[in-house]
Amino acid sequence: MDKLEGLESEGQLVQRALELLEDRQFWAGVVFLLPNSSSPELPPHVQYKIRMDIDDVTRTNKIKDRFWDPGPAADPFSDMRYVWGGFVYVQDLVERAVTTVLTGASQTIGLYVQQMPYPCYVDDVFLRVLNRSLPLFMTLAWIYSVAMIIKGVVYEKEARLKETMRIMGLSSGTLWLSWFISSLVPFLVSAALLIALLKWGDILPYSDPSVVFFFLSAFATATIMQCFLISTFFSKANLSAACGGLIYFSLYLPYVLCVAWRDRLTSTHRILAVSAPLP
């Protein structure tokens, strides 16, 4: 049975491969990128492409996994597709054939494949789960504080206290600064307690507490600024408290979509996601 077919162009190869894939009869296609396709001789530098089914090779549309975990890419099924899918065997056959044609001598050297060594690492399943769920836990933990901050700011506006203090000579900048400081202190206290729990409880034993505190402080600052933004859309304190928490949690949901569709996001989508007022 003749298992090799020659075609004139890469487009015809793709079309024929799709037809053979319906009956699972296609293995691989080799496309030679020759400078002069009419010449019967091969150039000194031969360029070619190996086209295979996407299920038999590793995907090339991403450079890393969606969720990174420490450890080597040594899973026989998901990480070694180039081996069990036959890509390396086709490449070896083509390389040997090209070398034989160009040099006139056949190779007798065997092929030996070995993975690159990987340094020591700690595989902690709990840390992997915590890494993916900590943003949600932080959002839920601070949703009550967010609602109270929004309610306090809107109540001050509803009771005309802001106008009264401005009549007495208090500037708007000083007023907002006082709200920021009074809101930031409880967040920093809760962040410090959380860091103490994570560090002394050996949940994050390899993380620097100062770095974690810096990121939590930045998150608290962004959350407070978001509360001030949400408070400008309400004039009733109770309504703002009820809707503010829902809005705050709803603005977290696009992050889940961005993570799920990260491979399909363009640069414009990423810029919009970063510049959006999300927690």
Buried (B, 14 or more C-beta within 10 A) or exposed (E): EEEEEEBEEBEEBBEBBEEBEEEEEBBBBBBBEBEEEEEEEEEEEBEEEBBBBEEBBBEEEEEEEEEEEEEEEEEEEEEBBBEEBBBBBBBEEBBBBBBEEBEEEEEEEEEEEEEEEEEEEEEBEEBBEBBEEEBEEBBEEBBEBBBBBBBBBBBBBBEEEBEEBEEEEEEEEEBEEEBBEEBBEBBBEBBBEBBEEBBEEEEBEEBEBEEBBEEBBEBBBEBBEBBBEBBEEBEBBEEBBBBBBEBBBEBBEEBEEBEEEEEEBEEEEEEEBEEEEBB
